[in-house]
């Protein structure tokens, strides 16, 4: 099977540098990029929905979505009645370079109308991104969108700014002249392209100059085949290699050693196979301060805790004097900083610091970003459903739901040294209580399929449109936090 891969590429353009002997270690994130949550509501949606053409022409459909189109123009709010999911893409250093945004729907069943059905799903995805202000999501990140080759011709792509968007598709059978011309036009508008499920044939030669990324599914190859394939691609073309379905640390290590550039999956959000026996001293100190803050310890006691760690004191003063706090006059003492912040804001800041402290590794940045998105999404989902006095636990529940992955130990063990409130503990340890439905829904938006999200959405009493808006708002907010804007 692999013998035909990339044999069409001629002489070597350049040799691939020798693979790294060790996994790259990400630098520890600067704490001035970490700021507490700001209680800003999701962006207001326009009053009048845009209209989208969904005329299917004369094609025959054997399996219809539960959205009535009848060949007429369809309201965006109806198309948004599908759940958007995300999957994170990382570079070799663990930095998040973008997200793949997907409709959480199973693939269309094979049959006469499968292609048309897939095109309709693609248009739902593209229209959702257009309607939900995709340019705010991009920032310095890339947005990956997997669509069918037929959907490359949709007018949605002409209306969206293509910069920062990577269109992922499988090369179709048959002549490619028209597809190549379309890719050329879209490339001029800023779009980039990635190929997946690539099988070589001679007609692909003229398409490859427009391709930046090649995505490979490691579940289709053994390690030797995967290595052979990556070497062929590396030695004959200036492509970025993206390895998909990276759901374990072992798969990340294999892909890294084989020279892959990009990694897609949630391996970083899971505890390692070899659990840690103890928490490192930096995080242990932060956890002690968290407990003192939760118990409203005296300011002098908190100040003494900070004084024992000069680096932590510096980080606190640097944060409190950052533009994010909006103070008119700089704060010069620890006690003044603690008074200005107050217990609630200090607690939030320390929870974020917990993820940014400790020994840096390739999982740190990705894990912290995912925790921020999950915490903010949990908070947005539950903010209109819970009593005011209960809302404060939503963010904490979301961010601490990844504490087991951060500390690499079972959740109950990780929580033993933290004085969590009973509702937060119930949600984190047994998925029960007032916070559990919103946490479950936030987690489901990462990996689960539509039916799972639908179940949690029904339990929480939240519509698909509300979830989609909140989901993208959470991603945008987490990116702004990392850039020090929030």
Steps between C-alpha positions, in 0.01 A plus 500: 500500500776742595711437191298743292505785750679806363695312235388782270732744674823538307849583619547601861443868554677489834585235758315484828717587799572216734208430734532641849647257749270615774153645519502880487417664830264796493609810688312580818223750414563851627267568787418847370306316229280343767221720636177430687169443332303807399123470528415623153186357336513324163483724195146602413373342181336716233123526517438386145644176373685484175357288222686215338442334168444126541354414163613146430412505131395174341703266719329207664509481879446174686578622853388845614603705799227600739514855360232582242649665191270401211741670265418838657711756683562389855531704817844501666349430842372169363839409359659584834290227657807279484773480761848629422794310642869577504824308494834656588805508273847538651847556362810307608549719807147456634385843383140512375506610136129462436180300526298282271136604529252227417130431487449232764315269268581147388609455139216465249400141425617368162247523224378695204451825694806480726698761308218753508439434868868554578494824305203620704688420824803688366286802422354490852853511638615783274186704557538457875857626486394793287209588729700461821768749400782263411760778463491555878576133555802499274726763652844345472349151477401301192154354453490159333177403321455153350264502203428291194665604169159597362457753782808689383272660242248637750441875503556506877875482438485810282329698778738402782845652535726205421801613700568258784265231368632159392262296283554125545371263233561164334598518131209371291517246223472619142635811324637774724534798264195683637598423862851632442366825359270538800785434744710757316225762537441418869875501568513855361232592758717383789380142548750221563442133420565166664452159343385196691462133402744566219543232234737593222404526136668697225220757473596631846827648375346835410301520825792452738651852463189634677522252789670609823415215738453126470301332776568136579289265709743286703234238567529391135871418521739316726806685631728383221253604230439832670873567511544403136216728395627798700853461361371492141294812551781679681765420240293597195278792595481812710180397681411518866417158638194479724437185701136450595336300782776574752320379811792371705842620609652199325351601166629855547852370568491279189378784281758738644789263439382438143518871428133598489445874527141515626300285741122472520327344797443525875792294630614791720168509688542150641721377786816320397516122519750525788332705776692752709544424868527857621433859401805714420589765757393801289149372443474380858569854619234641266251241627572603858429863408181389330380339819588807704315721253197272502490524881538881489824495696631828639682720247813483713492118483461507122778756474732272697418218259599710202815628666632144527517493119659811346410388147134463597506844662647649184232335287223636721632857488563474127144383443333755728687781319419369152258692273248215542413617853434860396659655810578870484795480741761220527493269800832473685433259788369146530243591762361779280485262202308241703251758623445638149442154352273368772446135581290405197733648238807372682352150501439511125848630434654225711303230318647620172844529656469136607503402132784736414736396782696184553744334263438596139440231239343465158152456653492815717379764255245276332363374829470851638318625190259209506432559869427868428258416219326233706473725807363794306258282304374335820446845647318637195274195476396514864494877556134538404384182669634524855434734788743793533654358814580172321656639181846543649561126505448453125838635391685315776323174410597537137864582553557239772341229283846466342686491831558125467676554165698795636625318809497156332310329778143382562252782551414406858870495591560833327215663691604372843721800571244754378212624711230486232134572570270193505321589170835536319628176650182318397533617140870412473498163672162349417344731237213585732349819636413840357821548299521153344260552203690809380840335543381190314372717217825696476704178483263349245562798269863391475470141388151352521263446209172678449276262693714527814498880485128496429438298816702736718347805331150373575597435862634854531215662309734676255444527124754409233529863395577612856763225531666592169518869586635428848751247363658742255489780757693276742766422238536870417518594868770241573707636212466853633604384846819348357574827321428702814195674351220376726 
